[in-house]
Amino acid sequence: MTIDALPPPERTLPAMLRRGAGRALVAFGDVSWNVHDACEAAAGRGAALRAAGVARGDRVLLMCGNRIEFLEAFLGCAWIGAVAVPVNTASMGPQLEYFLANSGARLLVIEAPFVQRLATVDLSRTALRAIWVIGAAEPAVGTVPSIAWPSRGQAIEPEPVQPGDPLAILYTSGTTGPAKGVICPHAQFHWWGVNSARILGLDAGDVLCTTLPLFHINALNTFAQALVTGCRVVYEPRFSASGFWPAMRAADATVVYLLGAMVPMLLAQPASGDEREHRVRIGLGPGVPAAAAEAFQARTGVTLLEGYGSTETNFAIASTREARGRGVMGWVQPGFVARVVDEHDVELPAGVAGELVLRADEPFAFASGYFGMPEKTVEAWRNLWFHTGDRVVREADGAFRFVDRIKDAIRRRGENISSYEVEQVLLSHPAVASVAVYAVRSELAEDEVMAALVLRDGQRCAPQELAAFCEPRLPHFAIPRYIELMDDLPRTENGKVQKYRLRERGVTSAAWERPARATRATPSRSDGKSTIGSEDSR
């Protein structure tokens, strides 16, 4: 099926809704909407927002799980030109206060179970004027006026929003520092749907199903895909490894969406015939290790496509079925330009690792910047390219291979170490379920390599065995000095490992330290001067 882009003036969410027919569109549990229902919800909720004093350009913070009220609030904001600000439902008081203050939100829409987290929020430091509580008849919040989720108002006409107007502010996960609010325009949402649908080969007969949270672009993107193709999307409340395949069968899903950490979790489940009793034909699996993707395909019959996109960009790089097993992110897609550059933004030749930078051909296909952070915006979009912060290699045939997050790089004994590559080796051990590799400081004021691991259920493996496993598979300088076995790794709501928390934790008393071997000076420089060299295998 050919996915045609809308004319430029119609690349807005209200226009996308109004062009739809009366077909089935979205389902949350027992609640289903067709396109007409979605338009009515947007117009009625928009009226309620306007009656509450929300105007064009105002921000509305959403702290809500995967339920129909989330989508209704999101569409209502788009209808009147307000800006939805979905935030992680795992956010606690300090994070929630930061999101409210940074976004300047005037209205908070929050589920009742999360209201207690406002107790540690100083609402006087925010612009908040009202709170709507979902799921509580008599909400008790505090100093800001609050009411239970109100009824819709009488349907109103949409505000004449433009493709470049902000649709949402989506906060980065904050795994490497304070979260930044990414300003996502209406046209970016349109292009997310068009590009993703084309890459996945969607048509009107598909049923999309995701367990990922709607406060991230991955799940929001599925709604855009459904709008531009005429297919249907089913949202599950959360990811469950044991309940995944029953949920996919119940939804009659044909397309699924998985992140890197989720596939090893599914593979850790006991093999069952249920894994083949479904209609799923393809899945999107960014960040899934190649070996895990191969094992997943062999067990379930589902091909996972690798790809690259961030909240700031779009689905700019994607793999193909034929590239499965190569371990590459894929090739740059139509409508985008990608380069690999050095620290001065000079393009590097094929085979040389550098930072991935991206451009879009179409206006507003990328985010507009970081809300309230002009310096960070200029830094990220310098020289008119978006700087991803990811170290990649462009191979001879144009494929892009991920190496590492630049901030995750480890420099030890004069060598740059890819934490990603060390992680892939450790993940190949049959006892290892998940792993994070990161830098800790040594007594020599340089980086040392540390690995935190979670073993598979029922497996036992000593850190010494894991270090020995690495010896024939990694350069000596890349073998972790410290290994700690953990019950679980700290993660964001969508399963991404929070390495900054591990770095802050540092080397604990529970960590095993690999014994040092003797080092010797090795003449490895052209001027004959010595460096600490290859005999140092710690």
Stockholm file with secondary structure:
# STOCKHOLM 1.0

chainA/1-538         MTIDALPPPERTLPAMLRRGAGRALVAFGDVSWNVHDACEAAAGRGAALRAAGVARGDRVLLMCGNRIEFLEAFLGCAWIGAVAVPVNTASMGPQLEYFLANSGARLLVIEAPFVQRLATVDLSRTALRAIWVIGAAEPAVGTVPSIAWPSRGQAIEPEPVQPGDPLAILYTSGTTGPAKGVICPHAQFHWWGVNSARILGLDAGDVLCTTLPLFHINALNTFAQALVTGCRVVYEPRFSASGFWPAMRAADATVVYLLGAMVPMLLAQPASGDEREHRVRIGLGPGVPAAAAEAFQARTGVTLLEGYGSTETNFAIASTREARGRGVMGWVQPGFVARVVDEHDVELPAGVAGELVLRADEPFAFASGYFGMPEKTVEAWRNLWFHTGDRVVREADGAFRFVDRIKDAIRRRGENISSYEVEQVLLSHPAVASVAVYAVRSELAEDEVMAALVLRDGQRCAPQELAAFCEPRLPHFAIPRYIELMDDLPRTENGKVQKYRLRERGVTSAAWERPARATRATPSRSDGKSTIGSEDSR
#=GR chainA/1-538 SS CCCCCCCGGGCSHHHHHHHCCSCEEEEETTEEEEHHHHHHHHHHHHHHHHHTTCCTTCEEEEECCSSHHHHHHHHHHHHHTCEEEECCTTCCHHHHHHHHHHHTCSEEEEEGGGGGGGGGCCGGGSCCCEEEEETCSSCCCCSSCEEECCCCCSCCCCCCCCTTSEEEEEECCCSSSSCCEEEEEHHHHHHHHHHHHHHHTCCTTCEEEECSCTTSHHHHHHHHHHHHHCCEEEECSSCCTTTHHHHHHHHTCSEEECCTTHHHHHHTSCCCGGGGSSCCCEEECTTCCHHHHHHHHHHHCCEEECEECCTTSCSCEECCGGGTTSCCCBEECTTEEEEEECTTSCBCCTTCCEEEEEEESSTTSSCCEETTCHHHHHHHTGGGSEEEEEEEEECTTSCEEEEEEGGGCEEETTEEECHHHHHHHHHTSTTEEEEEEEEEECTTSSEEEEEEEEECTTCCCCHHHHHHHHTTTSCGGGSCSEEEECSCCCBCTTSCBCHHHHHHHCSCTTCEECCCCCCCEECCSTTSCCEECTTCCC
#=GC SS_cons         CCCCCCCGGGCSHHHHHHHCCSCEEEEETTEEEEHHHHHHHHHHHHHHHHHTTCCTTCEEEEECCSSHHHHHHHHHHHHHTCEEEECCTTCCHHHHHHHHHHHTCSEEEEEGGGGGGGGGCCGGGSCCCEEEEETCSSCCCCSSCEEECCCCCSCCCCCCCCTTSEEEEEECCCSSSSCCEEEEEHHHHHHHHHHHHHHHTCCTTCEEEECSCTTSHHHHHHHHHHHHHCCEEEECSSCCTTTHHHHHHHHTCSEEECCTTHHHHHHTSCCCGGGGSSCCCEEECTTCCHHHHHHHHHHHCCEEECEECCTTSCSCEECCGGGTTSCCCBEECTTEEEEEECTTSCBCCTTCCEEEEEEESSTTSSCCEETTCHHHHHHHTGGGSEEEEEEEEECTTSCEEEEEEGGGCEEETTEEECHHHHHHHHHTSTTEEEEEEEEEECTTSSEEEEEEEEECTTCCCCHHHHHHHHTTTSCGGGSCSEEEECSCCCBCTTSCBCHHHHHHHCSCTTCEECCCCCCCEECCSTTSCCEECTTCCC
//
